[in-house]
């Protein structure tokens, strides 16, 4: 399979993957990550996952319910956060509480799966990490199996493309490569990843969608430049750096002006 440049996965979460016809891509990614046959029944809305093109942190949330009634939260995060783990824990807990109503029976609680794709080295060394509830005999140190525990307690998955060495060995490696490079590479053929090429192809966007994508990428470039610039230099320097980068890429002055006017309105 040859490489092909795609729109970024965070943009896809904001637009393409919210369409029911494209649930198969999400299902493929989650099936390979969770080692399970995942189906997506519906997307869920909350204040935290509504689209906001001016979100300065570039945080992208997508909440879905799978065929087993479990809630899946997917987040892409570019900006480093000191209390990120605490916020992820809070987000999963809040989702659990939001689903409970007066008279709710505890046995009806459904598992929450939190998936974070973070573009900095949040956790040590590994590019795919799982955290889940474990039970242990403190006397012997042996693990204890608790009936139905795996269907109750939340699981947390962390994907860190910065730790990935681009050596593709498994299906999930193909997805991580795509997250890191916005390209598909490999012959393993992760579940439904062949459909990504057609559905993520930026040249198949409508003109309006293409303009929105360019504006989104520009806004992200501003965010990254602001983080790199000294705090006292402010946002203006970040915008100027982004404009300079677009000029170096060969973008016309007309397109640059259109994009900057859209952002600064």
Backbone as CSV, one residue per row, in Angstrom:
resi,resn,N_x,N_y,N_z,CA_x,CA_y,CA_z,C_x,C_y,C_z
1,UNK,0.846,-1.189,0.000,0.000,0.000,0.000,0.887,1.246,0.000
2,UNK,0.703,2.117,-0.960,1.522,3.321,-1.049,1.011,4.395,-0.105
3,UNK,1.903,5.343,0.217,1.511,6.439,1.097,0.645,7.437,0.347
4,UNK,-0.248,8.058,1.081,-1.104,9.075,0.489,-1.469,10.068,1.573
5,UNK,-1.258,11.344,1.280,-1.532,12.363,2.283,-3.036,12.542,2.462
6,UNK,-3.459,12.643,3.722,-4.878,12.745,4.069,-5.132,13.996,4.885
7,UNK,-6.386,14.321,5.049,-6.719,15.351,6.028,-6.371,14.799,7.403
8,UNK,-6.125,15.679,8.357,-5.732,15.236,9.692,-6.897,14.559,10.408
9,UNK,-6.562,13.631,11.296,-7.589,12.849,11.979,-8.451,13.725,12.882
10,UNK,-7.855,14.766,13.480,-8.650,15.628,14.347,-9.713,16.362,13.544
11,UNK,-9.376,16.767,12.327,-10.395,17.395,11.484,-11.477,16.382,11.121
12,UNK,-11.070,15.156,10.835,-12.041,14.113,10.492,-13.026,13.895,11.630
13,UNK,-12.546,13.952,12.871,-13.440,13.781,14.014,-14.455,14.917,14.089
14,UNK,-14.056,16.101,13.673,-14.938,17.256,13.742,-15.978,17.253,12.635
15,UNK,-15.719,16.513,11.552,-16.603,16.620,10.399,-16.955,15.268,9.794
16,UNK,-15.983,14.663,9.095,-16.259,13.464,8.312,-16.819,12.323,9.157
17,UNK,-16.194,12.051,10.301,-16.563,10.876,11.089,-17.843,11.065,11.889
18,UNK,-18.410,12.254,11.872,-19.694,12.476,12.542,-20.869,12.031,11.671
19,UNK,-20.576,11.678,10.435,-21.618,11.237,9.512,-21.815,9.731,9.638
20,UNK,-23.062,9.311,9.723,-23.363,7.897,9.973,-22.744,6.982,8.915
21,UNK,-22.663,7.468,7.682,-22.088,6.656,6.607,-20.615,6.351,6.843
22,UNK,-19.978,7.116,7.740,-18.557,6.945,7.978,-18.245,6.296,9.326
23,UNK,-19.264,5.776,9.991,-19.031,5.105,11.267,-18.099,3.915,11.106
24,UNK,-18.034,3.343,9.894,-17.207,2.152,9.699,-15.727,2.436,9.970
25,UNK,-15.281,3.681,9.754,-13.886,4.018,10.039,-13.644,4.034,11.542
26,UNK,-14.547,4.659,12.276,-14.441,4.646,13.737,-14.512,3.221,14.264
27,UNK,-15.413,2.437,13.700,-15.559,1.048,14.140,-14.280,0.260,13.893
28,UNK,-13.622,0.510,12.767,-12.379,-0.183,12.468,-11.281,0.179,13.448
29,UNK,-11.126,1.479,13.706,-10.104,1.932,14.652,-10.341,1.358,16.043
30,UNK,-11.578,1.456,16.535,-11.886,0.974,17.877,-11.779,-0.553,17.960
31,UNK,-12.158,-1.251,16.901,-12.046,-2.715,16.895,-10.593,-3.149,17.031
32,UNK,-9.694,-2.451,16.326,-8.276,-2.801,16.400,-7.667,-2.398,17.737
33,UNK,-8.104,-1.263,18.282,-7.569,-0.811,19.565,-8.044,-1.690,20.717
34,UNK,-9.324,-2.008,20.729,-9.914,-2.752,21.842,-9.877,-4.258,21.628
35,UNK,-9.417,-4.679,20.442,-9.382,-6.108,20.113,-10.761,-6.727,20.282
36,UNK,-11.737,-6.077,19.697,-13.129,-6.490,19.824,-13.851,-6.080,18.543
37,UNK,-14.969,-6.685,18.272,-15.771,-6.318,17.105,-16.732,-5.197,17.503
38,UNK,-16.356,-3.953,17.208,-17.097,-2.789,17.676,-18.047,-2.265,16.606
39,UNK,-19.266,-1.984,16.999,-20.203,-1.274,16.144,-20.624,0.010,16.860
40,UNK,-20.798,1.092,16.097,-21.247,2.363,16.646,-22.731,2.533,16.350
41,UNK,-23.530,2.669,17.386,-24.970,2.842,17.204,-25.342,4.304,16.947
42,UNK,-24.711,5.207,17.703,-25.060,6.620,17.557,-23.987,7.493,18.188
43,UNK,-23.954,8.753,17.762,-23.102,9.741,18.401,-23.885,10.420,19.501
44,UNK,-23.187,10.806,20.554,-23.811,11.467,21.687,-23.326,12.905,21.743
45,UNK,-24.202,13.805,22.139,-23.833,15.216,22.223,-23.733,15.652,23.682
46,UNK,-22.762,16.509,23.951,-22.642,17.148,25.253,-21.943,18.469,25.046
47,UNK,-21.866,19.277,26.076,-21.227,20.582,25.945,-19.758,20.447,25.553
48,UNK,-19.127,19.348,25.934,-17.688,19.211,25.712,-17.318,18.788,24.304
49,UNK,-18.277,18.239,23.526,-17.890,17.743,22.215,-18.539,18.494,21.073
50,UNK,-19.082,19.687,21.338,-19.626,20.491,20.260,-18.507,21.187,19.507
51,UNK,-18.677,21.271,18.200,-17.641,21.834,17.333,-17.436,23.309,17.628
52,UNK,-16.176,23.689,17.797,-15.827,25.090,18.013,-14.524,25.372,17.288
53,UNK,-14.623,26.000,16.102,-13.447,26.189,15.265,-12.429,27.127,15.899
54,UNK,-12.825,27.889,16.924,-11.903,28.823,17.562,-11.342,28.269,18.870
55,UNK,-11.521,26.970,19.079,-10.997,26.340,20.289,-9.475,26.446,20.298
56,UNK,-8.921,27.231,21.203,-7.488,27.501,21.206,-6.653,26.301,21.600
57,UNK,-7.251,25.294,22.225,-6.464,24.131,22.652,-6.462,23.029,21.606
58,UNK,-7.263,23.200,20.521,-7.385,22.160,19.503,-7.886,20.845,20.078
59,UNK,-8.626,20.902,21.172,-9.195,19.681,21.730,-10.402,19.279,20.908
60,UNK,-10.472,18.027,20.551,-11.580,17.535,19.749,-12.189,16.333,20.454
61,UNK,-13.446,16.403,20.804,-14.124,15.307,21.470,-15.168,14.700,20.554
62,UNK,-15.267,13.392,20.591,-16.356,12.691,19.926,-16.854,11.633,20.889
63,UNK,-18.140,11.657,21.174,-18.733,10.687,22.088,-19.716,9.820,21.313
64,UNK,-19.617,8.519,21.534,-20.472,7.588,20.809,-20.937,6.465,21.725
65,UNK,-22.003,5.805,21.317,-22.482,4.618,22.034,-22.310,3.429,21.110
66,UNK,-21.659,2.368,21.630,-21.431,1.205,20.784,-22.572,0.204,20.912
67,UNK,-22.448,-0.899,20.179,-23.516,-1.888,20.132,-23.782,-2.587,21.444
68,UNK,-22.873,-2.462,22.421,-23.062,-3.064,23.735,-23.583,-2.047,24.746
69,UNK,-23.899,-0.844,24.272,-24.418,0.191,25.159,-23.353,0.958,25.891
70,UNK,-22.083,0.686,25.614,-20.987,1.382,26.276,-20.775,2.754,25.641
71,UNK,-20.339,3.692,26.450,-20.041,5.024,25.945,-18.549,5.124,25.641
72,UNK,-18.232,5.586,24.439,-16.847,5.731,24.007,-16.556,7.211,23.808
73,UNK,-15.519,7.712,24.477,-15.109,9.110,24.355,-13.757,9.146,23.656
74,UNK,-13.683,9.863,22.545,-12.417,9.993,21.816,-12.007,11.459,21.824
75,UNK,-10.771,11.708,22.206,-10.270,13.080,22.270,-8.902,13.177,21.623
76,UNK,-8.722,14.215,20.814,-7.412,14.531,20.249,-6.936,15.817,20.911
77,UNK,-5.736,15.789,21.468,-5.234,16.940,22.212,-3.813,17.281,21.776
78,UNK,-3.630,18.513,21.325,-2.313,18.977,20.895,-1.597,19.759,21.983
79,UNK,-2.331,20.531,22.741,-1.722,21.421,23.721,-1.427,20.667,25.017
80,UNK,-0.219,20.801,25.528,0.173,20.138,26.767,-0.616,20.696,27.939
81,UNK,-1.116,19.806,28.789,-1.863,20.199,29.985,-1.224,19.547,31.200
82,UNK,-0.987,20.323,32.234,-0.366,19.799,33.450,-1.294,18.838,34.187
83,UNK,-2.601,19.076,34.107,-3.569,18.250,34.842,-4.429,17.421,33.889
84,UNK,-3.817,16.962,32.792,-4.579,16.263,31.760,-5.208,14.967,32.280
85,UNK,-4.464,14.170,33.022,-5.001,12.900,33.533,-6.187,13.138,34.446
86,UNK,-6.095,14.171,35.268,-7.211,14.494,36.166,-8.450,14.887,35.362
87,UNK,-8.237,15.643,34.275,-9.383,16.074,33.465,-10.034,14.900,32.746
88,UNK,-9.220,13.964,32.262,-9.760,12.782,31.589,-10.597,11.956,32.571
89,UNK,-10.084,11.803,33.774,-10.814,11.061,34.810,-12.137,11.760,35.129
90,UNK,-12.082,13.079,35.256,-13.296,13.850,35.525,-14.300,13.698,34.381
91,UNK,-13.809,13.736,33.139,-14.702,13.630,31.990,-15.445,12.303,31.948
92,UNK,-14.741,11.217,32.242,-15.386,9.901,32.253,-16.396,9.815,33.392
93,UNK,-16.042,10.347,34.556,-16.944,10.324,35.710,-18.191,11.160,35.445
94,UNK,-18.004,12.308,34.823,-19.129,13.193,34.517,-20.093,12.523,33.535
95,UNK,-19.544,11.825,32.547,-20.392,11.119,31.587,-21.219,10.041,32.270
96,UNK,-20.605,9.363,33.230,-21.328,8.330,33.973,-22.497,8.939,34.743
97,UNK,-22.246,10.050,35.432,-23.290,10.688,36.228,-24.402,11.234,35.342
98,UNK,-24.029,11.789,34.179,-25.024,12.364,33.274,-26.014,11.317,32.789
99,UNK,-25.578,10.063,32.730,-26.446,8.993,32.245,-27.373,8.438,33.319
100,UNK,-27.168,8.850,34.565,-27.978,8.337,35.668,-29.119,9.305,35.983
101,UNK,-30.281,8.771,36.221,-31.460,9.560,36.555,-32.041,9.053,37.871
102,UNK,-32.983,9.809,38.406,-33.621,9.394,39.660,-34.277,8.031,39.460
103,UNK,-34.045,7.139,40.381,-34.586,5.795,40.276,-33.722,4.859,39.457
104,UNK,-32.564,5.351,39.012,-31.645,4.552,38.199,-31.089,3.390,39.024
105,UNK,-31.088,2.206,38.461,-30.559,1.028,39.157,-29.089,0.858,38.806
106,UNK,-28.270,0.674,39.829,-26.832,0.603,39.617,-26.433,-0.523,38.664
107,UNK,-27.219,-1.578,38.633,-26.862,-2.703,37.759,-26.964,-2.334,36.281
108,UNK,-27.598,-1.203,35.983,-27.734,-0.766,34.600,-26.551,0.083,34.130
109,UNK,-25.609,0.327,35.013,-24.436,1.133,34.627,-23.695,0.469,33.469
110,UNK,-23.370,1.278,32.480,-22.621,0.790,31.331,-21.186,1.326,31.374
111,UNK,-20.289,0.514,30.909,-18.876,0.853,30.923,-18.575,2.068,30.047
112,UNK,-17.622,2.868,30.475,-17.152,4.009,29.703,-15.721,3.725,29.244
113,UNK,-15.484,3.963,27.964,-14.159,3.768,27.376,-13.654,5.130,26.922
114,UNK,-12.533,5.546,27.468,-11.943,6.843,27.144,-10.690,6.624,26.299
115,UNK,-10.658,7.249,25.118,-9.521,7.116,24.208,-8.932,8.501,23.974
116,UNK,-7.671,8.678,24.341,-6.997,9.968,24.186,-5.838,9.825,23.209
117,UNK,-5.842,10.664,22.175,-4.717,10.746,21.250,-4.001,12.054,21.560
118,UNK,-2.827,11.959,22.162,-2.127,13.157,22.641,-0.813,13.347,21.881
119,UNK,-0.564,14.579,21.469,0.603,14.869,20.639,1.743,15.478,21.450
120,UNK,1.937,14.963,22.633,3.150,15.236,23.409,3.383,14.004,24.268
121,UNK,4.530,13.918,24.895,4.890,12.705,25.631,4.324,12.773,27.041
122,UNK,3.035,12.464,27.138,2.314,12.513,28.411,2.802,11.424,29.363
123,UNK,2.909,10.206,28.862,3.319,9.052,29.662,4.610,8.478,29.082
124,UNK,5.343,7.750,29.883,6.675,7.304,29.505,6.690,6.262,28.383
125,UNK,7.394,6.559,27.331,7.930,5.630,26.330,6.914,4.936,25.431
126,UNK,5.859,4.333,25.930,4.956,3.570,25.084,4.044,4.480,24.267
127,UNK,3.720,4.031,23.039,2.827,4.828,22.198,1.373,4.361,22.279
128,UNK,1.118,3.204,22.893,-0.250,2.741,23.141,-0.314,2.181,24.557
129,UNK,-1.132,2.799,25.392,-1.202,2.430,26.810,-2.659,2.222,27.212
130,UNK,-2.888,1.212,28.038,-4.226,0.940,28.570,-4.185,0.995,30.089
131,UNK,-5.204,1.618,30.676,-5.358,1.647,32.125,-6.758,1.163,32.470
132,UNK,-6.838,0.220,33.417,-8.139,-0.307,33.814,-8.098,-0.727,35.273
133,UNK,-9.267,-0.975,35.835,-9.380,-1.380,37.229,-8.801,-2.783,37.429
134,UNK,-7.931,-2.937,38.429,-7.349,-4.236,38.751,-7.646,-4.577,40.212
135,UNK,-7.872,-5.858,40.476,-8.086,-6.340,41.837,-6.915,-7.248,42.223
136,UNK,-6.388,-7.031,43.429,-5.184,-7.756,43.843,-5.281,-8.189,45.302
137,UNK,-4.878,-9.420,45.572,-4.769,-9.928,46.939,-3.512,-9.322,47.561
138,UNK,-3.674,-8.463,48.569,-2.522,-7.770,49.150,-1.580,-8.716,49.889
139,UNK,-2.077,-9.868,50.300,-1.211,-10.826,50.985,-0.304,-11.577,50.017
140,UNK,-0.893,-12.067,48.929,-0.115,-12.872,47.982,0.395,-12.068,46.793
141,UNK,-0.243,-10.929,46.544,0.129,-10.130,45.377,-0.466,-10.646,44.083
142,UNK,-1.319,-11.671,44.192,-1.913,-12.260,42.999,-3.165,-11.490,42.573
143,UNK,-3.399,-11.464,41.262,-4.589,-10.814,40.722,-5.828,-11.639,41.064
144,UNK,-6.922,-10.950,41.316,-8.189,-11.602,41.637,-9.198,-11.291,40.533
145,UNK,-9.829,-12.344,40.029,-10.856,-12.156,39.008,-12.188,-11.823,39.676
146,UNK,-12.782,-10.723,39.269,-14.072,-10.289,39.811,-15.100,-10.357,38.690
147,UNK,-16.174,-11.082,38.932,-17.189,-11.284,37.913,-17.741,-9.949,37.404
148,UNK,-17.786,-9.808,36.090,-18.366,-8.653,35.390,-17.589,-7.350,35.585
149,UNK,-16.455,-7.389,36.281,-15.705,-6.147,36.502,-15.325,-5.484,35.183
150,UNK,-14.953,-6.305,34.186,-14.528,-5.734,32.904,-15.671,-5.071,32.148
151,UNK,-16.908,-5.343,32.564,-18.076,-4.723,31.925,-18.618,-3.531,32.718
152,UNK,-17.943,-3.196,33.815,-18.434,-2.124,34.688,-17.476,-0.942,34.736
153,UNK,-16.240,-1.193,35.076,-15.302,-0.106,35.353,-14.711,0.477,34.060
154,UNK,-14.489,1.772,34.111,-13.982,2.486,32.938,-12.595,2.001,32.532
155,UNK,-12.324,2.085,31.253,-10.999,1.814,30.708,-10.493,3.082,30.031
156,UNK,-9.199,3.316,30.144,-8.573,4.497,29.558,-7.463,4.048,28.613
157,UNK,-7.497,4.575,27.398,-6.474,4.268,26.404,-5.773,5.566,26.010
158,UNK,-4.459,5.512,25.941,-3.659,6.679,25.574,-2.778,6.315,24.373
159,UNK,-2.952,7.056,23.303,-2.131,6.890,22.107,-1.227,8.109,21.984
160,UNK,0.080,7.867,21.912,1.062,8.950,21.888,1.928,8.816,20.633
161,UNK,1.506,9.417,19.513,2.255,9.267,18.259,3.715,9.693,18.350
162,UNK,4.036,10.622,19.268,5.418,11.086,19.379,6.379,9.968,19.790
163,UNK,5.862,8.933,20.476,6.711,7.818,20.904,6.831,6.739,19.817
164,UNK,6.023,6.825,18.767,5.992,5.766,17.749,7.177,5.899,16.806
165,UNK,7.890,4.782,16.567,9.101,4.802,15.737,8.822,4.496,14.263
166,UNK,7.533,4.454,13.878,7.097,4.227,12.494,7.325,2.797,12.021
167,UNK,7.667,1.895,12.931,7.844,0.495,12.591,6.508,-0.225,12.768
168,UNK,5.828,-0.482,11.667,4.474,-1.029,11.710,4.512,-2.552,11.837
169,UNK,3.961,-3.055,12.939,3.931,-4.491,13.201,2.514,-5.012,13.409
170,UNK,1.596,-4.151,13.810,0.231,-4.571,14.130,-0.768,-3.646,13.449
171,UNK,-2.025,-4.021,13.540,-3.083,-3.192,12.957,-3.146,-1.813,13.606
172,UNK,-3.031,-1.781,14.933,-3.124,-0.482,15.610,-1.940,0.402,15.227
173,UNK,-0.797,-0.215,14.876,0.359,0.565,14.432,0.034,1.367,13.176
174,UNK,-0.771,0.780,12.281,-1.146,1.498,11.067,-1.950,2.751,11.405
175,UNK,-2.831,2.633,12.387,-3.624,3.793,12.797,-2.724,4.857,13.425
176,UNK,-1.791,4.427,14.279,-0.908,5.393,14.942,-0.037,6.106,13.906
177,UNK,0.425,5.376,12.901,1.201,6.007,11.825,0.365,7.086,11.148
178,UNK,-0.904,6.782,10.911,-1.786,7.765,10.282,-1.973,8.991,11.178
179,UNK,-2.144,8.759,12.496,-2.296,9.891,13.418,-1.046,10.778,13.409
180,UNK,0.106,10.146,13.269,1.372,10.883,13.347,1.679,11.654,12.060
181,UNK,1.388,11.039,10.903,1.820,11.611,9.636,0.676,12.068,8.724
182,UNK,-0.571,11.795,9.106,-1.721,12.050,8.228,-1.538,11.324,6.893
183,UNK,-0.951,10.134,6.965,-0.753,9.279,5.798,-1.024,7.833,6.194
184,UNK,-1.358,7.014,5.196,-1.540,5.580,5.422,-0.324,4.853,4.858
185,UNK,0.204,3.901,5.632,1.353,3.130,5.191,1.294,1.752,5.828
186,UNK,1.645,0.730,5.050,1.715,-0.608,5.608,0.913,-1.600,4.798
187,UNK,1.201,-2.865,4.980,0.524,-3.931,4.248,-0.322,-4.809,5.159
188,UNK,-0.398,-4.463,6.438,-1.173,-5.271,7.386,-2.662,-5.082,7.148
189,UNK,-3.029,-3.877,6.737,-4.415,-3.527,6.447,-5.287,-3.636,7.686
190,UNK,-5.180,-2.631,8.506,-6.028,-2.527,9.690,-7.491,-2.495,9.280
191,UNK,-8.366,-2.831,10.204,-9.789,-2.958,9.919,-10.374,-1.664,9.350
192,UNK,-10.880,-1.753,8.131,-11.550,-0.642,7.433,-10.630,0.531,7.115
193,UNK,-9.323,0.382,7.326,-8.440,1.517,7.047,-8.360,1.800,5.548
194,UNK,-8.690,0.805,4.726,-8.707,1.022,3.279,-9.760,2.051,2.878
195,UNK,-10.784,2.224,3.713,-11.845,3.185,3.418,-11.431,4.611,3.755
196,UNK,-10.367,4.746,4.533,-9.904,6.078,4.936,-9.434,6.866,3.731
197,UNK,-8.754,6.222,2.804,-8.198,6.934,1.661,-9.262,7.681,0.882
198,UNK,-10.382,7.032,0.646,-11.444,7.683,-0.115,-12.138,8.770,0.689
199,UNK,-12.390,8.485,1.969,-13.222,9.395,2.751,-12.452,10.564,3.350
200,UNK,-11.129,10.422,3.495,-10.334,11.502,4.058,-9.643,12.342,2.981
201,UNK,-9.816,11.985,1.723,-9.108,12.660,0.647,-9.546,14.118,0.555
202,UNK,-8.639,15.053,0.854,-8.999,16.474,0.902,-9.445,17.007,-0.448
203,UNK,-8.996,16.376,-1.533,-9.357,16.894,-2.848,-10.770,16.490,-3.250
204,UNK,-11.404,15.671,-2.445,-12.800,15.334,-2.704,-13.746,16.177,-1.859
205,UNK,-13.200,17.138,-1.135,-14.034,18.065,-0.386,-14.736,19.022,-1.341
206,UNK,-15.876,19.532,-0.921,-16.486,20.637,-1.648,-15.616,21.874,-1.438
207,UNK,-15.843,22.901,-2.227,-15.056,24.116,-2.090,-15.224,24.711,-0.697
208,UNK,-16.452,24.692,-0.182,-16.703,25.237,1.160,-15.966,24.425,2.218
209,UNK,-16.009,23.074,2.094,-15.317,22.215,3.045,-13.804,22.424,2.971
210,UNK,-13.278,22.614,1.757,-11.844,22.838,1.602,-11.417,24.127,2.297
211,UNK,-12.232,25.175,2.154,-11.917,26.451,2.796,-11.964,26.307,4.324
212,UNK,-12.949,25.565,4.813,-13.062,25.348,6.256,-11.850,24.574,6.772
213,UNK,-11.425,23.586,5.995,-10.268,22.785,6.404,-9.000,23.627,6.431
214,UNK,-8.810,24.452,5.401,-7.629,25.308,5.362,-7.630,26.286,6.541
215,UNK,-8.826,26.842,6.833,-8.929,27.773,7.956,-8.635,27.056,9.278
216,UNK,-9.105,25.822,9.399,-8.858,25.046,10.615,-7.364,24.774,10.786
217,UNK,-6.690,24.373,9.694,-5.267,24.104,9.757,-4.487,25.380,10.081
218,UNK,-4.950,26.495,9.549,-4.305,27.762,9.843,-4.448,28.103,11.325
219,UNK,-5.653,27.895,11.849,-5.897,28.181,13.268,-5.013,27.304,14.148
220,UNK,-4.816,26.047,13.748,-3.948,25.153,14.508,-2.495,25.615,14.432
221,UNK,-2.090,26.113,13.254,-0.735,26.630,13.108,-0.511,27.833,14.020
222,UNK,-1.540,28.673,14.159,-1.456,29.810,15.069,-1.241,29.321,16.495
223,UNK,-2.024,28.320,16.894,-1.914,27.792,18.252,-0.506,27.279,18.536
224,UNK,0.047,26.518,17.575,1.375,25.949,17.770,2.443,27.046,17.822
225,UNK,2.263,28.080,17.007,3.224,29.180,17.003,3.167,29.970,18.297
226,UNK,1.946,30.165,18.812,1.784,30.887,20.068,2.489,30.150,21.196
227,UNK,2.347,28.812,21.207,2.989,28.028,22.252,4.508,28.147,22.167
228,UNK,5.024,28.211,20.933,6.467,28.263,20.755,7.033,29.651,21.043
229,UNK,6.219,30.694,20.809,6.692,32.071,21.015,6.731,32.402,22.504
230,UNK,7.537,33.378,22.854,7.563,33.840,24.245,6.215,34.443,24.595
231,UNK,5.817,34.276,25.857,4.493,34.695,26.279,4.257,36.181,26.024
232,UNK,5.279,37.006,26.198,5.098,38.434,26.046,4.906,38.853,24.594
233,UNK,5.264,37.967,23.646,5.111,38.324,22.238,3.654,38.263,21.797
234,UNK,2.854,37.445,22.478,1.420,37.419,22.251,0.984,36.714,20.973
235,UNK,-0.316,36.800,20.706,-0.925,36.069,19.599,-0.526,36.636,18.238
236,UNK,-0.272,37.914,18.162,0.055,38.534,16.876,1.279,37.895,16.243
237,UNK,2.309,37.623,17.066,3.513,36.987,16.540,3.194,35.586,16.036
238,UNK,2.313,34.877,16.736,1.919,33.543,16.294,1.248,33.578,14.937
239,UNK,0.367,34.558,14.724,-0.316,34.699,13.436,0.690,35.000,12.331
240,UNK,1.624,35.882,12.617,2.636,36.242,11.615,3.497,35.038,11.243
241,UNK,3.817,34.191,12.230,4.602,32.986,11.949,3.822,32.024,11.055
242,UNK,2.521,31.914,11.307,1.696,31.030,10.499,1.619,31.531,9.059
243,UNK,1.477,32.841,8.886,1.442,33.426,7.550,2.760,33.177,6.823
244,UNK,3.861,33.337,7.533,5.175,33.091,6.943,5.307,31.641,6.483
245,UNK,4.778,30.702,7.297,4.846,29.287,6.936,4.017,29.000,5.688
246,UNK,2.846,29.647,5.557,2.014,29.446,4.374,2.697,29.984,3.127
247,UNK,3.372,31.103,3.244,4.091,31.663,2.092,5.208,30.717,1.650
248,UNK,5.920,30.150,2.616,7.005,29.222,2.288,6.470,27.961,1.616
249,UNK,5.234,27.600,1.933,4.648,26.401,1.332,4.188,26.642,-0.100
250,UNK,4.219,27.914,-0.541,3.832,28.231,-1.911,2.397,28.689,-2.067
251,UNK,1.682,28.884,-0.973,0.301,29.331,-1.053,0.242,30.764,-1.573
252,UNK,-0.725,31.042,-2.414,-0.849,32.369,-3.011,-1.270,33.395,-1.963
253,UNK,-0.925,34.670,-2.223,-1.300,35.746,-1.306,-2.816,35.880,-1.215
254,UNK,-3.490,35.597,-2.318,-4.953,35.673,-2.317,-5.556,34.651,-1.356
255,UNK,-5.043,33.428,-1.410,-5.562,32.389,-0.510,-5.202,32.697,0.943
256,UNK,-3.994,33.219,1.168,-3.583,33.574,2.530,-4.504,34.645,3.097
257,UNK,-4.805,35.658,2.280,-5.679,36.745,2.738,-7.077,36.224,3.041
258,UNK,-7.577,35.327,2.179,-8.919,34.772,2.410,-8.972,34.006,3.728
259,UNK,-7.948,33.205,3.977,-7.921,32.409,5.204,-7.788,33.299,6.441
260,UNK,-6.879,34.257,6.378,-6.670,35.128,7.553,-7.890,35.985,7.822
261,UNK,-8.550,36.442,6.772,-9.779,37.233,6.961,-10.850,36.391,7.633
262,UNK,-10.931,35.119,7.254,-11.930,34.212,7.843,-11.664,33.993,9.322
263,UNK,-10.376,33.844,9.685,-10.013,33.592,11.076,-10.213,34.822,11.939
264,UNK,-9.884,35.990,11.393,-9.853,37.212,12.196,-11.180,37.936,12.240
265,UNK,-12.197,37.406,11.546,-13.525,38.047,11.578,-14.103,38.030,12.989
